[in-house]
Amino acid sequence: MTMTDPKLWTSETVAADLERAVHEHRLPPGTKLGEDDLAEAYGISRTIVRAALLALSHRHLVELKRNRGAFVAQPSVREAREVFEARSLLEPRTARSAAERMTDEELDLLRANIRDEHAALDAGEYGRALFLSGQFHVEIARIADQTTVEAFISELISRSSLIIALYWRRRAALCETQAHHALLDAFASRNGALAEQLMKSHLLDLVASLDLRNVSQPPTSLREALNR
């Protein structure tokens, strides 16, 4: 979305756009989100910006610091472990449920997601690939038809993007290709037990790809990060 789009920016669409920028690592942890800068970038009022930042703070993606402003959250090591522990509790069971109710149309949707992820990787668009990788997991929760769990997983995926931005040590953190293909095969065979086990292993591998000593630096400007 660009400033020339006819669509009017609202607090919801600004929040969604900022969240995607976080997903794609265009806004790394620690980036200052100045209200004036954002208002100018989107061509909106500071009131709308403030509402968007408040919404993102509720999703633990933004930290609102008294007298200092808003910043993209920087998850601690403890928070990182808690997020992935929560995912390991929720997602394997959700993968089982998704496998048991998977339709051919939904399987095609997941295949398309993986194709898009591969295309992004081939093009060197690692941020977009990371976003699509996370959407693969969110889509599984949607297919499982567990609305409350889907909302939790969506937030955890967004927070995982921050964790990966801070702590990844290899590109495997983008979700290794074979892991998603193996899950796809389990879904195709409607094998819930296998899907559950594969998801457990996949999340363990993802955690193993993180280096808790590695901390990224924020970009130099919001306009650069948001492509404005």
Disulfide bonds with the S-S distance in Angstrom:
none
